[in-house]
Amino acid sequence: MKETNGNDVFMNTYHRLPAVFSKGNGVRLTDTGGKTYLDFTSGIAVSCLGHGHPALVEAISSQAAKLIHTSNYFQSDTALAFAEKLIEACGAAGLRKVFLGNSGAEANEGACKIARKYSLLKHGPGRHRIVTLKGSFHGRTITTLAATGQDKFHKDFGPFTEGFVYIPSGDIGALDRALDSSVCGLLIEPIQGESGIRPQDEGYLREAARLCAERDILLMFDEIQSGVGRTGTFLACEAYGIQPDIVTLAKGLAGGVPVGAVLGGGKTADVFGNGDHGSTFGGNPLAAAAGLAVLGIVDDPAFLADITRKGNVIVETVRSWSHPKVRDVRGRGLMTGIDIDADAWPVLEAALSKGLLLLSAGPQTLRLLPPYIITDAEIQEGLEIIRSVLDAL
């Protein structure tokens, strides 16, 4: 293979850092020149068990030898087992049925369709609007871009699917006014990822749940990034004691194999009928096998408690620096945002040169999403690189 950064063959959709990877092991990736890097990104919260995890490798290899794909006009034993295990893992949220797709955007599209059909059947036409929050991110399809409350993602791609309303996060008065008789759903990230790792206020979410229940508006939690154990509970909403009507999942759900899921509870489990929704590749046996491997490890109270502990180590360590370039550090579990008094991108570049992979979430926020299997020593190794980069600014 000739040396290339990909710009001559790939469409120019990503502002990439200058590394081309060829393999990974545990929490480290190796580039084509043989240099290794500590991974604090998990492929944007996807490779939750790191790289080359034995259980995941075995599950994928074994399933590939048996059956990779069947049409959804039939069932596979692996997909059935995965769906049952996923519903069990989400039991605290009161969810009882699942639709399996390919991605987070597809999952959020499905959630929006459920909300609109539910309201149409229950209340008749004219009640189709969906409320989302400013600063939210729900995907890059035309509809999920419409749901995303950030203008920078809207540029050049209109007109969008109509019927989405954006309100400020945390403003209960604005929420109360927005949830009127034209609204069928409220779509919220329990922790906003792309806008800076910003957890929602517990009181705000509880009031949102109360208003939605009172007005028969579906409460939908986008847990694409925060779910599957990332925050120390299987779903982030568990920590708030809230049972939403719909939850969407993707990213870490199969440890790197593409999969997305829409889960519904009492009001929403049976809204879809035959032909209402579909996905050619969704829930195929290969993705389901990978998902079963992930759930078999992550859906364990002790494992989840250790994610919480590790996240606390990160936050407490960064705070202990009292660094003049650090304005704030926040998050839950292994989902951390560090606001800095500098542009984030040069920090990412400098960290890369020192062997650490980082992400940003906004122009001046570092986003840390390491694999769940990271050790305390590896956490300190990565944080010391971040500190050394900040020292040099």
Summary of the structure (lengths in Angstrom):
residues: 393
radius of gyration: 20.8
end to end distance: 37.0
largest distance: 61.3
contacts: 1367
relative contact order: 0.17
helix: 39%
strand: 19%
